[in-house]
C-alpha cells in the first residue's frame, strides 16, 4: 500500500512532534525553520544523548563553542570562498531551486553526486525539468554561498557557523594541554549550525537552523593504523558503496577488516570512525537493512579531504538521506588556522613538530529525528501506530483508569506518581473510552499502557499492554519497574 507523506506529517503535527514552518501564525512561516513540540523535543534529547554517550564511551570529550565567529575564521576555513550549493532560478517567475535536490525530488533514481555545474545544466535539459511553480525555463547553474552574515558590535563583520567543526578546531592547543600532551585524542560538540539553504523543502531533512553532533579525532598521520579501538570494530559488517561501484554496481557488504585489506578504506582509525557511526545508528534503533555507506567521488569531496563517506538511510519518500558524514580532513584545518591566526598549532611528535590530521564523524540530529519517526510510522486496518523503539520513545508508559469512578482514577494517579518516582516517563490519561485512549497512545508512539481496573483495588495488580503486539500481562504494581525495565530492553515476552 502506497503511503502518504502528508498523512505522516499531519500525524507528527497532531501528536506534538514537529510543527512548522515557523512561525506558523505569520503568513505560514519561513521555509527551513521548524519547532519541535513536546514529544519531538523529548525524542530529540533521546537521540542526542544516545550519540553523546557513544562518543564518550569511545573516549571523546564534549566541548561547547560560540555560534558566531569573525570573518577571518571563515576565510581561514574556506567557507567564505567555497561553501556553496548549486543554484538555478526560473527565468519567468524568479523561483529559486537547489539543482541537485530539485533533480532528486523529481527523479529519485538519478545520479547527481560529483556532477559539475555544466553537467547539472545538461541533466536539467535532458530530463526537461521546468520551474515547479509556473513551468518556466530554468537558468544555468551558479554557486550560492550558504553563510549567514551578521554584525558584532558596531561594525565587526561576522558569520553564524554553518557547522560545529570549525569552532571546535580553534581550541586545539587547549585540548593538547587537557589531554596531557598525548595524541591521539578526541572531542565532540553538539550544537546549533546555520545554513542559508536554497528553497528548503522536505521538512526536517533540509533546514536553515539545525543541530549537529560532530566528533573530531586528532591523530598523527603515522598513527592511523595504530588505533587502539580497532579490534572492537574490525568485524563490523557494513553495506559499503565505493565510488567505483556507483556507476555500474551495487553496494557490497563487507567487514571493516575486509575493507582495509582490499583498500576500500585507507586505515584502521578512519575505518573505526565508520564503525562508531554504524554502532550509533543501531543503538538509536535503526534497521540495518536500510543503511549504507556511500563514498564521495574524488571530484565531489573537498580538495583537502583524503577520504569521505556518507552514512545514508533509505527513506520511503525521499530516497537515500545522508544522516552522517565521515571525513578524513588531513592536516588542512589546523594548517589554515595556524596560517591565518599567526599561532603555531604544531605539536611534538617523535622529537619533531607536526600538525595532526583530523578524522570527523558528523551527525545531523534533526535528520535522525525525522528518520526515526518515518521508520516507526505504520498503518494498520484499524489503527495508526508509531512503532518507536521503546528506549527512544518520549513517553514510556501511559497510565489509564478503566473508568473515572469507584476510586480507579485516584489509584491510577498513585501508580503514575510511583512510576515517575522510579524514573519512568509516565503520563496519565482518562479522556474518552479505554479503546480510544489505547489508539491515542499508539499514535503517539507510547510503547506500553497500564490499565487500572476493579481487580486492581482488590489485589494491587494491573494490566500491562504492549503497543506493537497489543498483548497484555497481569503484573503486580510493586513489580512494575522490573517488568518495564525488561520490556524497554526488549527482554519481556508478552
C-alpha positions in Angstrom: 0.0 0.0 0.0 1.4 3.4 -1.1 1.6 5.6 2.0 1.2 9.4 2.0 3.9 11.7 3.3 1.2 14.3 4.0 -0.6 11.9 6.3 2.7 11.1 8.0 3.5 14.9 8.5 0.0 15.5 9.7 0.3 12.9 12.5 3.6 14.4 13.6 2.0 17.8 13.9 -1.1 16.5 15.7 0.9 14.4 18.2 3.3 17.3 19.1 6.4 16.1 17.3 7.1 18.6 14.6 5.4 22.0 13.9 6.0 24.5 11.1 7.4 26.0 9.0 7.8 28.5 11.8 6.4 31.0 12.8 3.2 29.5 11.6 1.0 32.4 12.7 2.9 34.8 10.4 1.8 34.0 6.9 2.5 30.3 7.2 6.1 30.7 8.4 9.5 30.7 6.8 10.7 27.6 5.0 13.6 25.9 6.7 12.7 26.7 10.3 10.7 24.3 12.5 9.6 23.9 16.0 9.8 20.6 17.9 6.7 20.1 20.0 6.7 18.5 23.5 7.1 14.9 22.2 9.5 16.0 19.5 11.8 17.7 22.0 12.0 14.7 24.2 12.7 12.4 21.2 15.4 14.9 20.1 17.1 14.7 23.5 16.9 10.9 23.5 18.7 10.9 20.1 21.2 13.5 21.2 22.0 11.7 24.4 22.4 8.3 22.6 25.0 9.9 20.4 26.6 11.7 23.3 27.1 8.5 25.3 28.5 6.7 22.3 31.1 9.4 21.7 32.0 9.5 25.4 32.4 5.7 25.5 34.9 6.0 22.7 37.0 8.5 24.6 35.7 11.7 23.1 35.1 14.6 25.5 32.3 17.2 24.9 33.0 20.9 24.4 30.9 23.9 23.6 31.9 26.8 21.4 30.2 30.1 20.3 27.7 30.2 17.4 29.2 33.3 15.8 32.8 33.9 14.7 34.5 36.8 12.9 35.0 36.9 9.2 38.7 35.9 9.4 37.8 32.5 10.9 35.7 31.7 7.9 38.2 33.0 5.5 40.7 30.6 7.0 38.4 27.6 7.0 37.5 28.2 3.3 33.8 28.7 3.9 33.5 32.2 2.6 35.0 31.3 -0.7 33.9 27.7 -1.2 30.9 26.9 0.9 28.3 26.9 -1.9 25.4 25.0 -3.3 24.3 24.8 -7.0 21.5 27.2 -7.6 19.1 27.8 -10.5 16.3 30.3 -11.0 13.2 30.3 -13.0 13.6 32.9 -15.8 9.9 33.6 -15.7 8.8 33.9 -12.1 12.1 34.1 -10.3 11.6 30.9 -8.1 14.9 29.6 -6.8 16.0 25.9 -6.5 19.0 23.9 -5.4 19.7 22.0 -8.5 20.8 18.6 -7.1 17.8 18.4 -4.7 15.4 19.5 -7.5 16.6 16.7 -9.7 16.3 14.1 -7.0 12.9 15.4 -6.0 11.5 14.8 -9.5 13.7 11.8 -10.4 14.8 10.0 -7.2 16.9 7.4 -9.1 19.1 9.9 -11.0 22.8 10.2 -10.2 23.7 13.7 -9.1 26.8 13.1 -6.9 30.0 14.6 -8.2 28.5 16.5 -11.2 30.0 19.7 -12.5 27.7 22.8 -13.0 27.8 22.1 -16.7 26.7 18.6 -16.2 23.8 19.8 -14.0 22.6 22.0 -16.8 22.9 19.1 -19.3 20.8 16.9 -17.0 18.1 19.5 -16.5 17.9 19.9 -20.3 17.8 16.1 -20.8 15.2 15.5 -18.2 13.2 18.5 -19.4 12.9 20.0 -15.9 10.9 23.2 -15.6 10.0 25.5 -12.8 7.7 23.7 -10.3 5.7 26.9 -9.8 5.0 28.2 -13.3 6.7 25.7 -15.7 9.0 28.4 -16.9 12.6 27.7 -18.1 15.5 27.5 -15.6 18.7 29.5 -15.8 22.2 28.0 -15.9 23.5 26.6 -12.6 25.5 29.1 -10.4 27.1 28.8 -7.0 25.3 30.2 -4.0 27.2 30.9 -0.7 25.3 29.4 2.3 26.8 31.5 5.1 24.5 33.7 7.2 26.1 37.1 7.9 25.7 39.3 11.0 27.5 42.2 12.7 29.1 42.1 16.1 29.2 45.4 18.0 29.1 48.4 15.6 30.9 47.2 12.6 32.7 43.8 13.1 31.7 41.5 10.2 30.9 38.0 11.5 29.0 34.9 10.4 26.8 32.3 12.1 28.6 29.0 12.0 27.5 26.6 9.2 28.9 23.6 11.1 30.2 23.0 14.6 33.5 21.6 13.3 35.4 24.9 12.6 34.6 26.3 16.0 35.8 23.0 17.6 39.2 23.2 15.9 40.1 26.7 17.3 40.9 25.5 20.8 43.3 22.7 19.7 46.2 23.9 21.9 43.8 23.9 24.9 42.9 20.2 24.2 46.5 19.3 23.8 47.2 20.5 27.4 44.0 18.9 28.7 44.9 15.5 27.3 48.4 15.8 28.8 50.1 16.4 25.5 49.4 13.0 24.2 47.8 12.1 20.9 45.5 10.7 19.6 42.6 12.4 21.4 39.0 13.2 20.5 36.5 15.9 21.3 32.9 16.5 20.1 30.4 19.2 20.0 26.6 19.0 20.0 25.0 22.3 19.0 23.4 24.7 16.5 24.6 25.4 13.0 23.0 27.7 10.3 22.9 27.5 6.5 21.2 29.7 4.1 19.7 26.8 2.2 18.1 27.4 -1.2 14.3 26.9 -1.1 14.5 24.2 1.6 11.7 21.6 1.5 11.3 18.1 2.9 10.7 19.2 6.5 13.4 18.4 9.0 15.7 16.9 6.3 16.8 20.3 4.9 16.5 23.2 7.4 18.3 26.5 7.8 18.8 26.1 11.5 19.7 22.7 12.9 21.9 20.8 15.4 24.9 18.7 14.6 26.8 16.2 16.7 30.3 16.2 15.3 33.2 14.3 16.8 36.8 15.2 15.9 39.7 12.8 16.3 43.1 14.5 16.3 45.7 11.9 15.3 49.2 11.9 13.7 49.3 10.6 10.2 51.7 7.8 11.1 49.3 6.6 13.8 46.2 6.0 11.7 47.0 2.3 11.5 47.8 2.0 15.2 44.3 2.7 16.5 43.6 1.1 19.9 39.9 0.6 19.3 40.3 -1.2 16.0 39.7 -4.7 17.5 36.3 -3.5 18.7 35.2 -2.6 15.1 37.2 -4.7 12.7 34.5 -7.4 12.4 31.6 -5.0 11.9 29.9 -5.8 8.6 28.8 -2.7 6.7 26.9 -2.1 3.5 29.7 -0.2 1.6 29.2 1.7 -1.7 32.6 2.8 -3.0 32.5 5.4 -5.7 33.9 3.0 -8.3 30.8 0.8 -7.9 28.3 3.7 -8.1 28.3 3.9 -11.9 27.9 0.2 -12.6 27.5 -1.8 -9.4 25.7 -2.2 -6.2 26.8 -1.7 -2.5 28.8 -4.6 -1.1 28.5 -6.0 2.4 32.0 -6.5 3.9 33.7 -6.4 7.3 35.9 -3.4 8.1 38.9 -5.8 8.1 38.0 -6.8 4.5 37.5 -3.1 3.5 41.1 -2.4 4.8 42.5 -5.5 3.1 41.1 -4.6 -0.3 41.9 -0.9 0.1 38.3 0.2 0.1 39.2 2.1 3.3 42.6 3.5 3.8 43.4 3.0 7.5 42.2 1.5 10.8 41.4 4.7 12.6 39.2 6.0 9.7 37.5 2.6 9.3 36.8 2.7 13.1 35.0 6.0 12.6 32.6 4.3 10.2 32.2 1.6 12.9 31.4 4.2 15.5 28.8 5.9 13.3 27.2 2.5 12.5 27.0 1.5 16.2 25.3 4.8 17.0 22.6 4.1 14.3 22.0 0.6 15.7 21.8 2.0 19.3 19.2 4.5 18.1 17.1 1.6 16.8 17.6 1.9 13.0 17.0 -1.1 10.7 20.5 -2.1 9.4 18.9 -3.2 6.1 18.1 0.5 5.4 21.6 1.7 5.9 24.6 2.1 3.6 27.9 4.0 3.5 28.4 5.9 0.2 31.9 7.1 -0.7 32.2 10.5 -2.3 33.5 10.8 -5.8 37.0 12.4 -5.9 35.6 15.5 -7.6 32.7 15.6 -5.0 34.8 15.8 -1.8 36.8 18.8 -0.7 40.2 19.1 -2.3 42.0 18.6 1.1 40.0 15.5 2.1 41.8 12.2 1.9 38.5 10.3 2.0 34.8 11.0 2.6 31.9 8.6 3.2 28.2 9.4 3.9 26.2 7.2 6.1 22.7 7.1 4.4 19.3 5.9 5.4 16.7 4.8 2.9 13.5 6.9 3.1 10.3 5.8 1.6 9.5 9.3 0.4 12.9 10.9 -0.3 15.2 8.1 -1.3 18.7 7.9 0.3 19.2 10.6 3.0 22.6 11.5 4.4 22.4 11.3 8.2 26.2 11.3 8.9 29.4 12.3 7.1 32.7 10.7 8.0 35.7 12.6 6.7 39.5 12.3 6.7 40.3 16.1 6.7 44.1 15.6 6.6 46.0 18.4 8.4 44.2 21.1 6.4 42.2 22.8 9.1 44.9 23.2 11.7 47.3 24.4 9.0 44.8 27.0 7.8 44.1 28.4 11.2 47.7 28.4 12.1 48.4 30.5 9.0 45.6 33.0 9.4 45.9 33.4 13.2 49.7 33.6 13.3 49.7 30.9 16.0 51.9 27.8 15.8 49.4 24.8 16.0 52.1 22.1 15.6 52.9 19.8 18.5 55.8 17.4 19.3 55.8 14.1 17.6 58.9 11.8 17.9 61.2 14.7 18.5 59.9 17.0 15.8 57.0 19.3 15.4 54.0 18.2 13.4 50.4 19.3 12.7 47.9 16.4 13.4 45.3 15.1 11.0 41.6 15.3 11.8 39.1 12.5 11.4 35.5 13.6 11.7 32.1 12.0 12.4 29.3 14.5 11.7 25.6 13.6 12.5 22.6 15.9 11.9 20.3 15.4 14.9 17.1 16.6 13.3 17.5 14.4 10.3 17.8 11.4 12.7 14.6 12.5 14.5 12.8 12.6 11.2 14.2 9.2 10.0 13.3 7.5 13.3 9.7 8.9 13.0 9.3 7.8 9.4 10.8 4.3 10.1 8.4 3.9 13.0 5.2 5.0 11.2 2.8 2.2 10.5 -0.7 2.0 9.2 -2.9 -1.0 10.0 -6.5 -1.7 9.1 -7.9 -0.3 12.4 -5.2 1.9 13.8 -2.1 4.0 13.1 1.0 3.1 15.1 4.2 4.9 15.7 6.5 1.9 16.5 9.3 3.9 18.0 12.0 1.8 19.6 10.8 1.7 23.3 14.0 3.1 24.7 13.7 6.1 22.3 10.0 6.8 22.8 9.3 10.2 24.6 6.6 8.8 26.9 7.4 5.3 28.1 4.1 4.3 29.6 0.5 5.6 29.7 -1.5 5.1 32.9 -5.2 4.6 32.2 -8.0 4.1 34.7 -10.7 1.9 33.1 -13.3 4.4 34.3 -13.1 7.6 36.3 -15.2 6.4 39.2 -15.1 4.0 42.1 -11.6 5.3 43.0 -9.9 3.9 39.9 -8.8 7.4 38.8 -7.2 8.1 42.2 -5.4 4.7 42.1 -4.2 5.4 38.6 -2.7 8.7 39.7 -1.0 6.9 42.5 0.5 4.4 40.0 1.6 7.3 37.8 3.4 9.0 40.7 5.0 5.7 41.7 6.4 5.3 38.2 7.6 8.9 38.0 9.5 8.3 41.3 11.1 5.2 39.7 12.3 7.4 36.8 9.9 6.2 34.2 8.4 8.9 31.9 4.7 8.1 32.7 1.6 10.0 31.7 -2.0 9.8 33.0 -5.0 9.9 30.6 -8.7 9.5 31.4 -10.3 11.2 28.5 -12.6 9.0 26.3 -13.2 5.3 26.1 -10.3 2.9 27.0 -10.1 1.8 23.4 -9.8 5.3 22.2 -7.1 6.0 24.7 -5.1 2.9 23.6 -5.3 4.2 20.0 -4.2 7.7 21.1 -1.2 6.2 22.9 -0.3 4.0 19.8 -0.3 7.1 17.6 2.0 9.0 19.9 4.4 6.1 20.0 3.9 5.1 23.7 5.3 1.6 23.9 3.3 0.4 27.0 -0.1 1.2 28.6 -1.1 0.3 32.2 -4.8 -0.1 32.9 -6.2 0.2 36.4 -9.4 -1.7 36.8 -11.6 -3.0 39.7 -9.3 -6.0 40.2 -6.5 -3.5 41.0 -8.4 -2.4 44.0 -8.6 -6.0 45.2 -5.1 -7.3 44.7 -2.9 -4.3 43.6 -2.3 -5.8 40.1 -2.7 -4.0 36.8 -2.8 -4.8 33.1 0.4 -4.1 31.1 -0.3 -3.7 27.4 2.3 -3.9 24.6 1.8 -1.3 21.8 3.1 -3.4 18.9 1.5 -6.8 19.6 -1.4 -5.4 21.7 -0.9 -8.4 24.0 -1.4 -7.9 27.8 0.1 -9.2 31.0 -1.2 -9.0 34.6 1.5 -7.5 36.8 1.7 -6.5 40.5 2.2 -2.8 40.9 5.3 -3.4 43.1 6.8 -5.4 40.2 6.1 -2.8 37.5 9.6 -1.2 37.5 11.2 -4.6 37.0 8.8 -5.6 34.2 9.1 -2.2 32.5 12.9 -2.3 32.5 12.7 -5.8 30.9 10.1 -4.5 28.4 12.1 -1.4 27.4 15.2 -3.6 26.9 13.1 -6.0 24.6 13.5 -8.9 27.1 9.9 -9.3 28.1 7.9 -11.9 26.3 4.3 -10.8 26.0 
